[in-house]
Amino acid sequence: MTSPSFEVNTDVEFIDPDWDEFTALHEQRYGLAIAYLKGAVKGTSHSNEVMKLVVGEAGFYTQSKNFPGAFYGDLGAAELTWLSVEEAQAITWEAMALYRAGEAQSLTAIYSSVPSDVFFGYRIGDGERYELGQPKASLPLHLRVMVDAPGTTELLGQAKGILLYQRTEGGAHLLLRAPGRRQPFPLLDGFPE
């Protein structure tokens, strides 16, 4: 029996959250879905010091080790490619260019195990962006871009989807491509209570 296509993306929760209620609301909104997705994805870990990444036949998920509320997972096909350091650098630059050009809904880059050494950018509406941190020229440990372009992008090979880069604990460079399920993304008003 195969699992249905299903995506869990908590990005919207990081736009001006109420930190006093964050944990309880996050668990209420996403807890069951995250538990289901993690249970469905049985595969190989490609984790590093900042981000857990598990990829299996049923899909994949990624979760921050410093801030477990940051979660993305997809039950669906994903394409894995191993890269050279030069290819990894080129892909991370192109991902940032897509985001800056307005052809990506969100971009997350984690540069080190220091919790504040991140860049998170999210498109809110017609050109308006919410951003936390600063992008860097250095190769991140983890990068995820949610592409939402008007036409096919060379980087992804289609107009919409997920591109995820992860430097593994062993120093290898992994690229994951997946089609994505929900685009446009959930409204900033969240879910009805």
C-alpha positions as a LaTeX table, in Angstrom:
\begin{tabular}{lrrr}
\hline
Residue & $x$ (\AA) & $y$ (\AA) & $z$ (\AA) \\
\hline
Met1 & 0.00 & 0.00 & 0.00 \\
Thr2 & 1.44 & 3.37 & $-0.98$ \\
Ser3 & 1.03 & 6.57 & 1.03 \\
Pro4 & $-0.99$ & 9.42 & $-0.50$ \\
Ser5 & 0.88 & 12.48 & $-1.74$ \\
Phe6 & 1.09 & 14.76 & 1.26 \\
Glu7 & 3.20 & 17.79 & 2.22 \\
Val8 & 3.91 & 19.44 & 5.58 \\
Asn9 & 5.52 & 22.88 & 5.45 \\
Thr10 & 5.80 & 24.98 & 8.63 \\
Asp11 & 7.44 & 28.04 & 6.99 \\
Val12 & 4.41 & 30.29 & 7.47 \\
Glu13 & 4.61 & 29.82 & 11.25 \\
Phe14 & 7.86 & 31.81 & 11.42 \\
Ile15 & 6.44 & 35.08 & 10.18 \\
Asp16 & 5.96 & 37.26 & 13.26 \\
Pro17 & 4.84 & 34.41 & 15.55 \\
Asp18 & 3.50 & 34.76 & 19.07 \\
Trp19 & 6.45 & 33.08 & 20.79 \\
Asp20 & 4.53 & 32.73 & 24.07 \\
Glu21 & 2.05 & 30.38 & 22.41 \\
Phe22 & 4.24 & 29.01 & 19.62 \\
Thr23 & 4.87 & 25.51 & 20.98 \\
Ala24 & 1.25 & 24.75 & 21.87 \\
Leu25 & $-0.14$ & 26.15 & 18.60 \\
His26 & 2.55 & 24.45 & 16.52 \\
Glu27 & 1.78 & 21.08 & 18.09 \\
Gln28 & $-1.96$ & 21.63 & 17.60 \\
Arg29 & $-1.60$ & 22.64 & 13.94 \\
Tyr30 & 1.18 & 20.33 & 12.78 \\
Gly31 & 1.88 & 17.63 & 15.40 \\
Leu32 & $-0.24$ & 14.85 & 13.96 \\
Ala33 & 0.75 & 15.58 & 10.35 \\
Ile34 & 4.48 & 15.62 & 11.22 \\
Ala35 & 4.19 & 12.37 & 13.19 \\
Tyr36 & 2.34 & 10.72 & 10.29 \\
Leu37 & 4.87 & 11.87 & 7.71 \\
Lys38 & 7.88 & 10.81 & 9.81 \\
Gly39 & 6.28 & 7.41 & 10.34 \\
Ala40 & 5.68 & 6.97 & 6.62 \\
Val41 & 9.21 & 7.92 & 5.53 \\
Lys42 & 11.56 & 5.08 & 6.35 \\
Gly43 & 14.87 & 5.65 & 4.64 \\
Thr44 & 18.43 & 6.83 & 4.76 \\
Ser45 & 19.60 & 9.68 & 6.95 \\
His46 & 21.70 & 12.36 & 5.25 \\
Ser47 & 21.76 & 14.57 & 8.35 \\
Asn48 & 24.37 & 17.05 & 9.50 \\
Glu49 & 24.94 & 19.09 & 12.66 \\
Val50 & 22.08 & 21.51 & 11.93 \\
Met51 & 19.45 & 19.64 & 9.92 \\
Lys52 & 18.02 & 16.16 & 9.96 \\
Leu53 & 17.26 & 14.87 & 6.45 \\
Val54 & 15.70 & 11.46 & 5.85 \\
Val55 & 14.99 & 10.21 & 2.33 \\
Gly56 & 13.12 & 7.01 & 1.53 \\
Glu57 & 10.97 & 5.43 & $-1.15$ \\
Ala58 & 7.82 & 7.02 & 0.33 \\
Gly59 & 9.26 & 10.57 & 0.40 \\
Phe60 & 11.50 & 12.71 & 2.57 \\
Tyr61 & 11.55 & 15.12 & 5.46 \\
Thr62 & 13.89 & 17.68 & 6.92 \\
Gln63 & 13.80 & 19.11 & 10.45 \\
Ser64 & 16.01 & 21.64 & 12.18 \\
Lys65 & 18.05 & 20.27 & 15.08 \\
Asn66 & 18.27 & 23.71 & 16.73 \\
Phe67 & 14.59 & 24.54 & 16.24 \\
Pro68 & 12.46 & 21.41 & 15.65 \\
Gly69 & 9.41 & 23.52 & 14.75 \\
Ala70 & 11.10 & 24.15 & 11.39 \\
Phe71 & 9.91 & 21.13 & 9.42 \\
Tyr72 & 9.33 & 20.31 & 5.78 \\
Gly73 & 8.31 & 16.91 & 4.46 \\
Asp74 & 6.74 & 15.43 & 1.37 \\
Leu75 & 5.31 & 11.99 & 0.66 \\
Gly76 & 6.14 & 11.73 & $-2.98$ \\
Ala77 & 8.97 & 11.06 & $-5.37$ \\
Ala78 & 12.24 & 12.90 & $-4.85$ \\
Glu79 & 15.29 & 12.90 & $-7.10$ \\
Leu80 & 18.72 & 12.74 & $-5.39$ \\
Thr81 & 21.97 & 13.86 & $-6.99$ \\
Trp82 & 25.48 & 14.00 & $-5.53$ \\
Leu83 & 27.38 & 17.20 & $-6.40$ \\
Ser84 & 30.92 & 18.51 & $-6.47$ \\
Val85 & 31.63 & 21.50 & $-4.24$ \\
Glu86 & 31.65 & 23.74 & $-7.33$ \\
Glu87 & 28.24 & 22.45 & $-8.43$ \\
Ala88 & 26.90 & 22.93 & $-4.91$ \\
Gln89 & 28.12 & 26.53 & $-4.83$ \\
Ala90 & 26.57 & 27.26 & $-8.23$ \\
Ile91 & 23.22 & 25.77 & $-7.20$ \\
Thr92 & 23.05 & 27.73 & $-3.94$ \\
Trp93 & 23.82 & 30.98 & $-5.82$ \\
Glu94 & 21.14 & 30.19 & $-8.41$ \\
Ala95 & 18.61 & 29.41 & $-5.66$ \\
Met96 & 19.27 & 32.82 & $-4.08$ \\
Ala97 & 18.92 & 34.46 & $-7.51$ \\
Leu98 & 15.52 & 32.78 & $-8.02$ \\
Tyr99 & 14.35 & 34.06 & $-4.64$ \\
Arg100 & 15.61 & 37.60 & $-5.26$ \\
Ala101 & 13.97 & 37.63 & $-8.73$ \\
Gly102 & 10.59 & 36.77 & $-7.19$ \\
Glu103 & 10.54 & 33.25 & $-8.64$ \\
Ala104 & 10.59 & 31.47 & $-5.28$ \\
Gln105 & 8.09 & 31.56 & $-2.43$ \\
Ser106 & 10.66 & 30.96 & 0.28 \\
Leu107 & 14.35 & 30.33 & 0.85 \\
Thr108 & 16.00 & 28.92 & 3.96 \\
Ala109 & 19.79 & 28.80 & 4.32 \\
Ile110 & 21.60 & 27.60 & 7.45 \\
Tyr111 & 25.31 & 28.41 & 7.49 \\
Ser112 & 26.55 & 26.98 & 10.82 \\
Ser113 & 25.39 & 25.48 & 14.11 \\
Val114 & 25.05 & 28.97 & 15.62 \\
Pro115 & 21.23 & 29.40 & 15.75 \\
Ser116 & 21.34 & 32.96 & 14.43 \\
Asp117 & 23.57 & 32.06 & 11.44 \\
Val118 & 20.61 & 31.64 & 9.08 \\
Phe119 & 18.74 & 33.38 & 6.31 \\
Phe120 & 15.00 & 32.89 & 6.00 \\
Gly121 & 13.08 & 34.71 & 3.30 \\
Tyr122 & 9.37 & 34.35 & 2.57 \\
Arg123 & 7.24 & 36.09 & $-0.06$ \\
Ile124 & 4.10 & 37.43 & 1.56 \\
Gly125 & 2.30 & 39.01 & $-1.37$ \\
Asp126 & 2.91 & 41.08 & $-4.46$ \\
Gly127 & 6.64 & 41.54 & $-4.04$ \\
Glu128 & 6.49 & 41.98 & $-0.26$ \\
Arg129 & 9.00 & 39.84 & 1.63 \\
Tyr130 & 9.60 & 38.83 & 5.22 \\
Glu131 & 13.29 & 38.18 & 5.87 \\
Leu132 & 15.32 & 37.10 & 8.87 \\
Gly133 & 19.13 & 37.16 & 8.83 \\
Gln134 & 21.45 & 37.85 & 5.93 \\
Pro135 & 22.40 & 35.68 & 2.96 \\
Lys136 & 26.12 & 34.87 & 2.81 \\
Ala137 & 28.56 & 34.07 & 0.05 \\
Ser138 & 29.72 & 30.94 & 1.89 \\
Leu139 & 28.30 & 27.52 & 1.09 \\
Pro140 & 25.53 & 26.69 & 3.58 \\
Leu141 & 25.15 & 23.44 & 5.47 \\
His142 & 21.51 & 23.36 & 4.38 \\
Leu143 & 19.45 & 25.27 & 1.82 \\
Arg144 & 15.83 & 24.83 & 0.75 \\
Val145 & 14.08 & 26.91 & $-1.89$ \\
Met146 & 10.42 & 26.64 & $-2.76$ \\
Val147 & 10.36 & 27.55 & $-6.46$ \\
Asp148 & 7.22 & 29.22 & $-7.85$ \\
Ala149 & 8.32 & 30.66 & $-11.20$ \\
Pro150 & 6.20 & 31.77 & $-14.17$ \\
Gly151 & 8.03 & 29.29 & $-16.41$ \\
Thr152 & 10.39 & 26.33 & $-16.28$ \\
Thr153 & 13.60 & 27.03 & $-14.37$ \\
Glu154 & 16.88 & 25.46 & $-15.38$ \\
Leu155 & 17.69 & 24.75 & $-11.75$ \\
Leu156 & 14.57 & 22.69 & $-11.10$ \\
Gly157 & 13.54 & 21.61 & $-14.59$ \\
Gln158 & 9.97 & 22.81 & $-13.96$ \\
Ala159 & 8.16 & 25.93 & $-12.77$ \\
Lys160 & 7.20 & 24.81 & $-9.27$ \\
Gly161 & 8.76 & 22.55 & $-6.69$ \\
Ile162 & 11.37 & 22.10 & $-4.01$ \\
Leu163 & 15.11 & 22.22 & $-4.33$ \\
Leu164 & 17.03 & 21.16 & $-1.25$ \\
Tyr165 & 20.82 & 21.17 & $-0.77$ \\
Gln166 & 22.43 & 19.44 & 2.20 \\
Arg167 & 26.09 & 19.07 & 3.12 \\
Thr168 & 26.27 & 15.75 & 4.96 \\
Glu169 & 28.25 & 15.09 & 8.14 \\
Gly170 & 30.89 & 13.41 & 5.97 \\
Gly171 & 31.22 & 16.55 & 3.81 \\
Ala172 & 29.40 & 15.21 & 0.73 \\
His173 & 27.06 & 17.53 & $-1.20$ \\
Leu174 & 23.52 & 16.27 & $-1.79$ \\
Leu175 & 20.85 & 17.84 & $-3.99$ \\
Leu176 & 17.20 & 16.81 & $-3.69$ \\
Arg177 & 14.51 & 17.88 & $-6.17$ \\
Ala178 & 10.79 & 17.27 & $-5.63$ \\
Pro179 & 7.63 & 18.63 & $-7.26$ \\
Gly180 & 5.96 & 20.01 & $-4.12$ \\
Arg181 & 2.27 & 19.71 & $-3.37$ \\
Arg182 & 0.80 & 22.99 & $-2.12$ \\
Gln183 & 1.45 & 26.11 & $-4.11$ \\
Pro184 & 0.52 & 28.83 & $-3.50$ \\
Phe185 & 1.30 & 28.36 & 0.18 \\
Pro186 & $-1.15$ & 28.61 & 3.09 \\
Leu187 & $-2.49$ & 32.02 & 3.96 \\
Leu188 & $-0.68$ & 33.95 & 6.66 \\
Asp189 & $-3.88$ & 33.96 & 8.71 \\
Gly190 & $-3.13$ & 30.33 & 9.49 \\
Phe191 & $-5.69$ & 27.63 & 10.07 \\
Pro192 & $-9.17$ & 28.05 & 11.51 \\
Glu193 & $-9.21$ & 27.18 & 15.19 \\
\hline
\end{tabular}
